[in-house]
């Protein structure tokens, strides 16, 4: 061992280091400069790197909607999004919705309508509701059910969730 | 997910040269299908070339009165585009019948065409699959095949293409614009995807080093008589067992031109223009619709669990043509 040149030993024992890309993301109004490996999903970045654990990892395959966040105002599945690809974007998570100590009206409506049981899908349901209202395409109850089909609630609180969405749409139309 | 290198493409030429130079490279845009498959190691690219910054994100009118959908326009932006809703409502309805609002906000028009099959054995890396690993065999033919193909199958693969959008594009006779190392070319939508034959691992006729830049819609949009019927196990967010895009050009009670395309039944959106032609100049009656449905499905082969699709597809064609004619309820 002693005879071996120092650099060869060092080379042999160099662990695998993922390449890092530097990106800038504005998350809940705060600009972050971040170093990410290419395979880090936006979901993992939020939860593991920034401790924003309000966004949930359900299926990690874009099927359940628990990871729904707003990217530049549009609802997306953060589990099927590579953080590195969204360099320069604005992300809003459940943590960024309350303003000045007051819950976002959709957050408050989930409480008022008892629109959850275990609460695991709720952050995604709330972000999805806000996205749906921004899109302005839902006109009927059937539209609401169809356009919320990307958010699964295993407790089955759908009836009350639909009421929340309906109320949120009425509120946006009244404004 | 396995590790990979990540690079960004600056323009279409640069994107093509990056992928042409590296056999393990793949383009990534919406990522909704590719990342899903990478997580379970069904797809294992060693490099992802990010094309999301290319200027392919607009919808523009073409010189011949049609519409050009940039490859990077999202499925949502396409379905809700004023001109698409007004002139090509069949396309709008088909797109909105697929996936979820979140996925449609991410998925691009080019990527939609390049979706892989949802055959369960393709996803299950513990089972043989000729599409995933050529030469290992098809687990579906004698396995559970309820969702799988009845037309254009081979002894090597009975996978279906999962896209709803592509079915509407086939009926509308859209054209795919692609660029490769040797320049630009166009591929009619009906020739874009291929049948499995002996090489089911190849989904389309797009070269490995070619990129989709746009999808061109011809001027004729069939906005007066159209429907997209999607039959599935849930009312929303499920792949089609059978889907039908139907469009009619009417002159009084007489059909001038009929277009039909089927989804969920083959390795590609299924067209049979010679069967459609049976309706040209004919009265729009249930009897004539049924004749076309029989001709359309001729030669279909069930594999056990999916035998029901043969009659289902015929009835769906009749219902779709009736709905397109009456322009009542659309589903």
Interface residues (C-beta under 8 A of the other chain):
Chain A: X16 X18 X19 X21 X37 X38 X39 X41 X60 X61 X62 X65 X68 X74 X75 X76 X77 X80 X81 X82 X84 X85 X128 X131 X132 X135 X137 X145 X146 X147 X148 X149 X150
Chain B: X1 X2 X3 X4 X5 X6 X28 X31 X32 X35 X36 X39 X48 X50 X52 X76 X80 X99 X100 X101 X102 X103 X105 X106 X234 X235 X236 X237
